């Protein structure tokens, strides 16, 4: 998915949201904004929004002189999500279709996107997600293919959300498949890292690995050799969130074994998916 003109305001919103995580003065925040603005024309219009946003976010961190301005927000989102896990696990266990319910819960956590939303109501989003079905829904096809699968790779997205992803990994494990879970190799935005995976206990149900870099999404050319091999080896891939969709949709590397699990929080992503803004999606990659 290539950038479009409408991506430009989103870059600036990311500046505002990142600065809001700190005790930065209004004057310094204004100066940071002014220093980011000249970068915008230099961003590659042939790249994905995920790649260009990464460059903007790295520059913000440099100007703030903070390695991870979202550190505290990530901790809070993990703690909130973990507090909800017991009741959600029970909801899955009582469901007529536990895997589908686990996917609904997993995608609800996708609302924790501090690059787009400065605030969110996780519990309300959970109730909404559990009451709706996926707008684009290839879950039945996924379940059929899962019957003959040996290994599923999950490309993780945000902190907080990762606690719900653990419930999905648990449900996949019940079906006898090996689960591997991918986090970021370096801090970027509020994306999940090894620290977040350890906090939610992801290692109890899945083999945790990093993508080897600090880009948003899964940038094909930036993948570690370990991730390249893991994607090739997996029978099925679940790709969480918008940034992973932006960087992998229609690619041969994702192939037809990749399923995108996300909420369309951006009008451009929604249009690309052919769904309404805010829709939940469980859609197989088409790499035509």
N, C-alpha and C positions, 0 to 999 in steps of 0.2 A: 504494500500500500504506500503510494507516494504522497508527499506533502502537497497541500493545497493552500490557497491564499488564507483560508479561514484558520489555518494552524498558527498564524502569527500572533493573534490575540492570546492564544493558549500559552505560547512561550512566555508572554508577559505576565499572565496569570500565575504561572509557575514561579516567577520571580517574587510576586507578591506573597504567595503562599509559603515559599521557603523563608522569606524574611520574617513572616509572621510567627515562625517557630522560634525566633530568637528575641533577645532583648535589644535588638538594634534600634537606634534612634530614628525618628522620622527623617532627619536630614541625611543620615548615612544610607537609609533605605532609598531615598531619592537619588543619591549619588550612584548607588549600585544599579538602579534602573537606568540611569543615563549611560552608564558604562556597558550595560548589556545591549542597549539599543543598536549601537554600531555593528554588533555581531550578526544581527538578523539578516541583512542583505547578503552576508557572506555564507550563510547556511546553504547547503546543497539542495536545490529544489528537486533533484532526482533521488534524494534519500528518503527514508521513512521518517514519519513524525517521531518515532521512538529514538532514532539516532540523533536527530537535530535537538530534541529535548534534552538528551544526555549531555550534549556539548554546552547547552545553556545552563543546565543544573551544575555541571562541574565548574563553570565560570562563577556562578553564584557562590558556591562553597569557597572558592578561592578568594573572592572579594569579601566574604563574611569572615574569612580566616577560621572557619569551622569545618572539620572533616565530615561531620554528620549532623546537620541542623535538625534532622527529624528524629534523633535518637530518643528523646523523651516521649514524643508522640507515638513512636513505634512501641515503646514499652507499655504505654497506656492502652493502645489498641490490642496488644497481645493479652494484657490482663483482663480487659473487658470481654474479649472473645472467649478466653479460657473459662470465665465465670459462667458462660452460657453453654459450654460443651456438655455437661452432664445431662441437662434437659433435652438437648438436641440429639444426643446419642440415644436417649430413650425414644425420642420421636422417630428416629430411623429404625430402631428395633421393632417398633409397633406398626411400622408402615407396611402396606400391602406390596409396595415396590421399594424396598430399602435403598437400592442403588440410585434410583431416580430421586428419592428424597435427599440422599446424601449429595447428589449433584446440585439440587436446588439450594441446599444449605451452603455448599461450597461457593456457589455463584453469588449468594447473598453477601458474603464477605468481600466481594469485589467492589462494594461501595466504598471501602476504606482506601480511597485514592486521593492522597493529599496534594497531588499535582493538579487535580481537577476540583475537588471539594475541600474547602477549609474546615468543614464540619459535616457530620453525618449522624443519622439515627440508625444505629445498627440493629437494634431490636425491632424497630418498625419495618426495616428492610427485610429482616428475616420473616416476619409475618406476611409481608407482601409476596416474597419469593415463594413461600410454602403454599400460598393461595393461588399462584399462577403456574401455568405450564410454559415450556420454552416456546418462543415465537417461531424460531427455526429449530426443529427437533429431529436430530438424527440419533437419538438415544437408543431406539430399538435396534437399529443397525449396529450400533456400538456394542450393545449387549449380546447380539448374535455373534459378532466377531470375538467378543471376550471369551466365549465358550471354548474356543480353540487357542486362545492366547496363553503365553507363558510369562510374559513380562510387559508391564505397563510403565511408561515413563510419564511423570507429571512435571510440567514446566511451571513452577510456582510464580506467584505474583507478589502480593503485599504482605506485610506484617499484619497481625490480627487475623486476616483472611487465612493465613497458614494454619491456624488452629482448627478451622472448619475443613481445610484440605486434609487434615489428619483423619477426620471422620470419613472422608471419601476414601483415603488410602486404606483405612480399616476395613471398609466395605469391599474394596477390591481384593484385599488379602483373604477375606472370607471365601472368595471365589477361587482361591488356590493359585493366584498369580503373584509373581514377584513384583514389588513396587519400588521404583526408584523416584526420588523427589529432588528437583533441581532448584537451588537458590542462587542468588547473586554472589559473585566472588568478592565484590566490593560494595560498600554502601552507596546507594543512589536513591534519591527520593525516600519513600517509606517502603521500598521493596524488601522482601525477606532475605536475610543472610543466614549464615550458619548459626549465629547467635540466636536468631528468632527460632530456627528449627530446633535448637537445643532446648529453648525455653518451653516450647509446646510439646516436646517429647516426640517429635516426628521420627527420630531414629528408632523408636519402639516398634514402628509398623512399616518403615520404609528405609531403604538405603539412601542416605542423603549425600548429595554431591553439589558442587558449584558449577556455574557455567564458565568459570575462569576469567570473568571480566566484570566491569561495573556499568555496562550499558543497560538502559531500559529495554525490556523485551528480550528476545533471543535473536541477536544480530548474527546472521549466518556467517559472515566473514570473520567475526570476532570469537566464535566458539572455540573452546579448548578442544584438544584432540580427544580428551575423555568424553566430552559432551557429543562430539561428532560420532564417536563409536557407540555411545549410549543411544543416540537417536536412530542409528542404523540398526542396532541390535533389537530395540524394542518392537514388540508386535503391534502395540498401540501407543499413541501419545495423546495425553490430555494437556492442552495448552491453555493456561489460565490468564484471563485479563486482556485488556485492550492492547497494551504494548507488545505482548507476544503475538497477538493477532496482526497488528500493524507490520511487524517484522517478518512474519512467517507465511501469511496468507498467500496462496497461489504459488508458493515456491516448491521446487522439486525436492528440496531438503526436507520439507514437512511431509510431502507425499500425500497419498490418500489414506494413510493410517493415522493422521493427526486430526483430532477433534477439538474445536475451539469452544471453550466454556467461559462465558463472560456476560456481562451486562453492557449494553451499548450506551455509554455515558456521554458520547460525543456525537453530534449530528453527522459529522463526516464518516465516522465509523459505522453509524447506523445506516446511512445511505449506502455505504459500501457493502454492508451485509444484507441490504434490502429489507430492513426492519424499522419499526418505529423507535424513536428515541426512548431509552430506558428499558427496552425489551431485553429479556433473558434469552441467551442463545446457546444451543449445544449443536454445533454445525461441523460437519466433516469438511476438511480442506479440499478445495477443487484446484488442482494444479495444472489446469489447462493453459 
